[in-house]
């Protein structure tokens, strides 16, 4: 399937007339008919009922709606790429671990989105994926929770987020703040399963520092999946305290007594990157930190 097939079909769907569509596309009618037939053969279904008047099939109506959306997206991509290349717009790629959406990131995004000349690319990714994306230039800054020793990457701890336990509703340990020792006997759900090292290793190291190990009953790929598994009684987990903004009735968040049970919010960027847009982000983040400390 090629781009021209989508464009040809869109015009035909809007005119419902091969002759008129061919005129608008500046091609002859027989080649247009062949292109539409090729598209139908590739999709394995009829898109157009070739009768008078011409009609779209149900599959054709669906394909038309999706084609319009896709072509509009391609148009926007082309237009913004051209404007960025000509210096009329700027592009900023941001990578983020899901749990950072509850902390400094939302306020930064709101500030940046006020600039009509800035195009934001938001990419959910683990810290290891962030490092690769930074090195390749696919993103410019990233927000994660894992410290990485890489000479090409500069990291800055923005804050330390206290950890809280997530327990099923009605769990015997729910209520008063807990020690890590009390939690160590519980079955644990850890995330993400891959790639490693990850936040899961941070949790394992936290218990190891206190001479304890935990039994992992289930691995999850995402924070939300881990919380969902807690809700159905598979085990317990630890999450950054900022996640408590997500209210659920089938789980309970419980504070920890151990002051060292924290998870950092870490800003990563390419070492030596002094581009104006990255410096602007750093300034906005510093401004946020100052306002919150006042």
SULNOR-V307829 format. One record per run of one state. SS is the DSSP state (A for helix, B for strand, O for the rest). FROM is the first residue (numbers start at 1). TO is the last residue. If there is no record, write none. Layout:
BEGIN
ss,from,to
SS,FROM,TO
SS,FROM,TO
END
This chain:
BEGIN
ss,from,to
O,1,2
A,3,15
O,16,17
A,18,25
O,26,28
A,29,43
O,44,47
B,48,49
O,50,54
B,55,56
O,57,57
A,58,85
O,86,89
B,90,96
O,97,97
A,98,102
O,103,103
A,104,113
O,114,117
B,118,124
O,125,126
A,127,136
O,137,140
B,141,144
O,145,152
B,153,168
O,169,177
B,178,178
O,179,179
A,180,184
O,185,186
B,187,191
O,192,198
A,199,208
O,209,214
B,215,220
O,221,222
A,223,231
O,232,235
B,236,240
A,241,245
O,246,250
B,251,256
O,257,261
B,262,270
O,271,275
A,276,293
O,294,294
END
